[in-house]
């Protein structure tokens, strides 16, 4: 009868008929080892059923010698006369496969006991190493998949659908403490290898878009990734704690990519809160706001220079010295531009309330 168990991480039924020694792995081990040692090698499960063999015709048959080897966990040798008395057995040697103290099956080598004895321990150790590595790899893959599922659930978190406590329990089962401050990192990159070389366990939520919930110096890692892959764009949230806050942090990091200004690769949302707020308004509201605050300015031939002046004026806190330095122009040039803007719109741009409105109008204008 097929034995199954439930994966506690994902709730999926897993084939447990052979445990970590699957039929696919057993066949791979038997075929490759047979080729290397020059004798036919077979692998059985705990019940002595052949699940891998250099002679595929033996797969599925009972290897009676393996039943006794599994009982005693001691190697056994069988000459031609002894083999004839046992079902499915040929002359050779049979050894137990034991990994982490658990007997998983047996490995047998067909041939004269005198010939194959010298290969016995080697084949046994080789098989156990391969099974152990396959088990570790499978465990890592299962964990990686579970972490990705967890991150996706946080990205799409809805408290009306699933409780935050349930998500936190799953995280704890994976060794992840969501009570520690984490920065949500959203990465747009076609270079998945570069992303994985810098951030551990990134989750690809769409083609070329990855999400990481990172604890530690996130900004340094983001800049390292930008150096490795110049075409990458990275949005960073503020640190957050707990499922609901991390969900909002993921939205913030994604928003940072949406409203980011060109020319940079790393975009912290802390520097983009105003553009984020403006982007939350509908297109009609943004266009109307820009039209009434900027008036005739966008139609002027030197609009790009006027726009950069207004942006620097607002970003500098309406300080002439800092704005002139940001624009790399003389202070008198800045004063001339501000006076021109005042004349064109009919409102004093040096008044902070007017200047702020026009600054925001520039931010929503292409």
C-alpha positions as CSV (number, residue, x, y, z in Angstrom):
1,X,0.0,0.0,0.0
2,X,1.3,3.5,-0.9
3,X,2.3,5.4,2.3
4,X,1.9,9.2,2.2
5,X,2.6,11.9,4.6
6,X,1.7,15.6,4.6
7,X,4.4,18.2,4.2
8,X,4.0,20.5,7.2
9,X,5.3,23.5,5.3
10,X,2.9,23.5,2.4
11,X,0.2,21.0,3.4
12,X,0.9,18.9,0.3
13,X,0.7,15.1,0.2
14,X,4.2,13.7,-0.5
15,X,5.0,10.2,-1.8
16,X,6.6,8.4,1.1
17,X,6.7,5.0,-0.3
18,X,10.5,5.1,-0.5
19,X,11.1,8.1,1.8
20,X,14.1,10.1,0.6
21,X,15.3,7.2,-1.6
22,X,12.9,7.8,-4.5
23,X,12.7,5.4,-7.5
24,X,14.1,8.2,-9.8
25,X,17.1,8.7,-7.6
26,X,17.6,4.9,-7.1
27,X,17.6,4.3,-10.9
28,X,20.1,7.1,-11.4
29,X,22.4,5.8,-8.7
30,X,22.2,2.2,-10.0
31,X,22.8,3.1,-13.7
32,X,25.7,5.4,-13.0
33,X,27.4,3.1,-10.4
34,X,27.0,0.1,-12.7
35,X,28.8,2.1,-15.4
36,X,31.6,3.1,-13.1
37,X,32.4,-0.3,-11.4
38,X,31.6,-2.5,-14.4
39,X,29.2,-4.7,-12.4
40,X,25.4,-4.6,-12.3
41,X,24.2,-2.6,-9.3
42,X,20.7,-2.6,-8.0
43,X,18.9,-0.6,-5.3
44,X,15.9,-1.8,-3.3
45,X,13.5,-0.1,-1.0
46,X,12.9,-1.1,2.7
47,X,10.7,-4.0,1.6
48,X,13.3,-5.5,-0.7
49,X,11.6,-4.3,-3.9
50,X,14.1,-3.3,-6.7
51,X,13.5,0.4,-7.5
52,X,16.7,0.9,-9.5
53,X,19.0,-1.3,-11.5
54,X,21.6,-1.3,-14.2
55,X,19.4,-4.1,-15.6
56,X,16.1,-2.3,-16.0
57,X,14.2,-5.7,-16.3
58,X,14.8,-6.3,-12.6
59,X,13.0,-3.1,-11.5
60,X,9.8,-4.0,-9.6
61,X,10.9,-7.5,-8.6
62,X,11.6,-8.8,-5.1
63,X,15.2,-9.1,-4.1
64,X,14.8,-11.6,-1.2
65,X,18.3,-11.2,0.1
66,X,17.6,-7.5,0.8
67,X,14.8,-8.4,3.3
68,X,17.3,-10.2,5.6
69,X,19.9,-7.4,5.1
70,X,17.3,-4.8,6.2
71,X,16.5,-6.9,9.2
72,X,20.1,-7.3,10.4
73,X,21.6,-4.1,8.8
74,X,24.6,-6.3,8.0
75,X,26.2,-7.0,4.6
76,X,25.5,-10.4,3.0
77,X,27.3,-12.4,0.3
78,X,25.7,-15.0,-1.9
79,X,27.5,-17.4,-4.2
80,X,25.6,-19.1,-7.1
81,X,24.3,-22.0,-4.9
82,X,23.0,-19.6,-2.2
83,X,21.5,-17.2,-4.7
84,X,19.5,-20.0,-6.4
85,X,17.6,-20.6,-3.1
86,X,16.5,-16.9,-2.9
87,X,13.9,-15.2,-5.0
88,X,15.2,-12.6,-7.4
89,X,18.8,-13.0,-6.2
90,X,22.0,-13.4,-8.2
91,X,25.5,-14.1,-7.0
92,X,27.0,-11.0,-5.4
93,X,26.9,-8.8,-2.4
94,X,24.1,-6.8,-0.7
95,X,24.6,-4.0,1.8
96,X,22.2,-1.7,3.8
97,X,21.8,2.0,2.9
98,X,21.8,3.9,6.1
99,X,21.5,7.7,6.2
100,X,21.3,9.7,9.4
101,X,20.7,6.5,11.3
102,X,17.7,5.5,9.2
103,X,17.8,2.4,7.0
104,X,16.3,3.4,3.7
105,X,16.9,0.2,1.6
106,X,19.8,-1.8,0.2
107,X,22.3,-1.7,-2.6
108,X,23.5,-4.9,-4.3
109,X,26.3,-5.7,-6.7
110,X,26.0,-8.7,-9.0
111,X,29.1,-10.8,-9.6
112,X,31.3,-13.4,-7.9
113,X,31.5,-12.4,-4.2
114,X,35.3,-12.6,-4.5
115,X,35.2,-10.1,-7.3
116,X,32.7,-7.6,-6.0
117,X,33.7,-7.7,-2.3
118,X,36.3,-5.0,-2.9
119,X,33.7,-2.7,-4.4
120,X,31.0,-3.3,-1.7
121,X,32.0,-0.6,0.9
122,X,32.8,1.9,-1.9
123,X,29.4,1.4,-3.6
124,X,27.6,1.5,-0.2
125,X,29.3,4.8,0.8
126,X,28.8,6.3,-2.6
127,X,25.1,5.5,-2.5
128,X,24.6,6.9,1.0
129,X,26.4,10.1,0.0
130,X,24.2,10.6,-3.1
131,X,21.0,9.9,-1.1
132,X,22.1,12.3,1.7
133,X,22.9,15.1,-0.9
134,X,19.6,14.5,-2.7
135,X,17.7,14.7,0.6
136,X,19.4,18.0,1.6
137,X,18.7,19.4,-1.9
138,X,15.0,18.4,-1.7
139,X,14.7,19.9,1.8
140,X,16.3,23.2,0.5
141,X,14.0,23.3,-2.5
142,X,10.9,22.7,-0.3
143,X,12.0,25.4,2.1
144,X,12.7,27.9,-0.8
145,X,9.3,27.1,-2.2
146,X,7.7,27.6,1.2
147,X,9.5,31.0,1.7
148,X,8.4,32.1,-1.7
149,X,4.8,31.2,-0.9
150,X,5.0,33.1,2.4
151,X,6.4,36.2,0.7
152,X,3.6,36.1,-2.0
153,X,1.0,35.8,0.8
154,X,2.5,38.9,2.5
155,X,2.5,40.8,-0.8
156,X,-1.2,40.0,-1.3
157,X,-2.2,40.0,2.4
158,X,-5.9,40.5,3.1
159,X,-6.9,40.2,6.7
160,X,-10.4,39.3,5.6
161,X,-9.0,36.2,3.9
162,X,-6.2,35.0,6.3
163,X,-5.2,36.1,9.7
164,X,-1.9,37.7,10.4
165,X,-1.2,35.2,13.2
166,X,-1.5,32.3,10.7
167,X,1.1,33.9,8.4
168,X,3.4,34.6,11.4
169,X,3.2,31.0,12.5
170,X,4.2,29.8,9.0
171,X,7.1,32.2,9.1
172,X,8.2,30.9,12.5
173,X,8.1,27.3,11.2
174,X,10.5,28.4,8.5
175,X,12.8,30.1,11.1
176,X,11.7,33.7,10.0
177,X,10.9,36.2,12.8
178,X,8.5,38.8,11.4
179,X,8.9,40.7,14.7
180,X,12.3,41.9,13.5
181,X,12.3,45.1,11.4
182,X,12.6,44.2,7.7
183,X,12.8,46.3,4.6
184,X,10.7,45.3,1.6
185,X,12.9,45.3,-1.5
186,X,11.2,45.2,-4.9
187,X,13.6,44.5,-7.8
188,X,13.1,44.9,-11.5
189,X,15.8,43.0,-13.3
190,X,16.2,40.5,-16.1
191,X,19.4,39.2,-14.4
192,X,18.0,36.7,-11.9
193,X,21.5,35.3,-11.2
194,X,22.8,38.7,-10.1
195,X,19.7,39.2,-7.9
196,X,20.3,35.8,-6.2
197,X,24.0,36.4,-5.8
198,X,23.3,39.5,-3.6
199,X,19.9,38.8,-1.9
200,X,19.2,35.4,-0.4
201,X,15.8,33.8,-1.1
202,X,14.4,36.4,-3.5
203,X,10.8,35.6,-4.6
204,X,10.0,36.2,-8.3
205,X,6.4,37.4,-8.2
206,X,6.3,38.2,-11.9
207,X,8.7,37.9,-14.8
208,X,11.7,40.0,-14.0
209,X,10.2,41.3,-10.7
210,X,11.5,40.0,-7.3
211,X,10.6,40.7,-3.7
212,X,12.8,40.3,-0.7
213,X,12.0,41.0,3.0
214,X,15.4,41.8,4.3
215,X,16.7,42.3,7.8
216,X,19.9,44.2,8.0
217,X,21.8,46.8,5.9
218,X,19.5,46.6,2.9
219,X,20.7,49.8,1.2
220,X,24.3,48.5,1.0
221,X,23.1,45.3,-0.7
222,X,20.9,47.2,-3.1
223,X,23.8,49.4,-4.2
224,X,26.0,46.3,-4.6
225,X,23.4,44.8,-6.9
226,X,23.2,48.0,-8.9
227,X,27.0,47.8,-9.4
228,X,26.7,44.2,-10.7
229,X,23.7,44.9,-12.9
230,X,23.4,48.5,-14.2
231,X,20.0,47.9,-15.7
232,X,18.4,46.9,-12.4
233,X,15.9,49.1,-10.6
234,X,15.3,48.7,-6.8
235,X,12.6,50.1,-4.7
236,X,13.2,50.2,-0.9
237,X,10.5,50.6,1.8
238,X,11.0,51.9,5.3
239,X,11.6,49.1,7.9
240,X,8.4,47.4,9.0
241,X,7.4,44.8,11.6
242,X,4.5,42.4,11.4
243,X,2.5,41.0,8.5
244,X,0.2,44.0,7.9
245,X,3.0,46.5,8.0
246,X,5.2,44.4,5.7
247,X,2.3,44.2,3.3
248,X,2.2,48.0,3.2
249,X,6.0,48.1,2.9
250,X,5.8,45.9,-0.2
251,X,3.4,48.4,-1.7
252,X,5.7,51.3,-0.8
253,X,8.7,49.6,-2.4
254,X,6.6,49.0,-5.6
255,X,5.4,52.6,-5.6
256,X,9.0,53.8,-5.3
257,X,9.7,52.1,-8.7
258,X,6.6,53.6,-10.2
259,X,7.3,57.3,-9.2
260,X,11.2,57.0,-9.4
261,X,13.0,59.7,-11.3
262,X,15.3,58.4,-14.1
263,X,19.1,58.4,-13.7
264,X,19.2,56.2,-10.5
265,X,19.0,52.5,-9.8
266,X,18.1,52.5,-6.1
267,X,14.9,54.3,-5.0
268,X,14.1,54.6,-1.3
269,X,10.4,55.4,-0.7
270,X,11.5,57.8,2.1
271,X,12.8,60.2,-0.5
272,X,9.6,59.8,-2.7
273,X,6.7,60.3,-0.3
274,X,5.5,63.4,-2.1
275,X,5.5,61.9,-5.6
276,X,3.9,58.7,-4.1
277,X,1.1,60.8,-2.7
278,X,0.6,62.7,-5.9
279,X,0.5,59.4,-7.9
280,X,-2.3,58.2,-5.7
281,X,-4.6,60.9,-7.2
282,X,-6.3,60.1,-10.5
283,X,-5.0,61.3,-13.8
284,X,-7.8,63.9,-14.1
285,X,-7.1,65.4,-10.7
286,X,-3.3,65.6,-11.4
287,X,-3.8,67.2,-14.8
288,X,-6.3,69.7,-13.4
289,X,-3.9,70.6,-10.5
290,X,-1.0,71.1,-12.9
291,X,-3.1,73.2,-15.3
292,X,-4.3,75.6,-12.6
293,X,-1.0,76.0,-10.8
294,X,1.4,76.2,-13.8
295,X,-0.9,78.2,-16.1
296,X,1.0,79.2,-19.3
297,X,4.4,78.0,-18.2
298,X,4.4,74.6,-20.1
299,X,3.8,76.4,-23.4
300,X,7.0,78.6,-23.0
301,X,10.0,77.8,-25.2
302,X,12.2,77.5,-22.1
303,X,9.8,75.4,-20.1
304,X,12.4,72.7,-19.3
305,X,14.6,75.3,-17.6
306,X,11.6,76.9,-15.9
307,X,10.5,73.5,-14.6
308,X,13.9,72.5,-13.3
309,X,14.0,75.9,-11.6
310,X,10.7,75.4,-9.8
311,X,11.7,71.8,-8.8
312,X,15.0,73.0,-7.3
313,X,13.2,76.0,-5.7
314,X,10.8,73.7,-3.9
315,X,13.3,70.9,-3.1
316,X,15.6,73.5,-1.5
317,X,13.0,74.8,0.9
318,X,12.7,78.0,-1.1
319,X,16.3,78.9,-0.3
320,X,18.1,81.0,-3.0
321,X,21.6,79.8,-2.2
322,X,20.7,76.0,-2.1
323,X,18.5,76.2,-5.2
324,X,21.2,78.0,-7.2
325,X,23.8,75.4,-6.2
326,X,21.4,72.6,-7.2
327,X,20.9,74.2,-10.6
328,X,24.6,75.1,-11.0
329,X,23.7,78.7,-11.9
330,X,24.5,82.1,-10.4
331,X,22.1,83.4,-7.8
332,X,21.2,86.3,-10.1
333,X,20.2,83.9,-12.8
334,X,17.9,82.1,-10.4
335,X,16.3,85.4,-9.3
336,X,15.8,86.4,-12.9
337,X,14.0,83.0,-13.6
338,X,11.8,83.3,-10.5
339,X,10.8,86.9,-11.5
340,X,10.0,85.7,-15.0
341,X,7.8,82.9,-13.6
342,X,6.0,85.4,-11.3
343,X,5.3,87.7,-14.3
344,X,4.0,84.8,-16.4
345,X,1.6,83.3,-13.8
346,X,0.7,86.5,-12.1
347,X,1.5,85.1,-8.6
348,X,4.6,85.6,-6.5
349,X,6.5,82.3,-6.7
350,X,8.8,83.5,-3.9
351,X,5.7,83.1,-1.6
352,X,6.2,79.6,-0.1
353,X,2.5,78.7,-0.5
354,X,2.6,79.6,-4.2
355,X,6.0,78.0,-4.7
356,X,5.0,74.8,-3.1
357,X,1.9,74.5,-5.3
358,X,3.9,75.1,-8.4
359,X,6.6,72.6,-7.3
360,X,3.9,69.9,-6.9
361,X,2.5,70.9,-10.2
362,X,5.9,70.2,-11.8
363,X,6.1,66.8,-10.1
364,X,2.9,65.7,-11.8
365,X,3.8,67.1,-15.2
366,X,5.8,65.0,-17.7
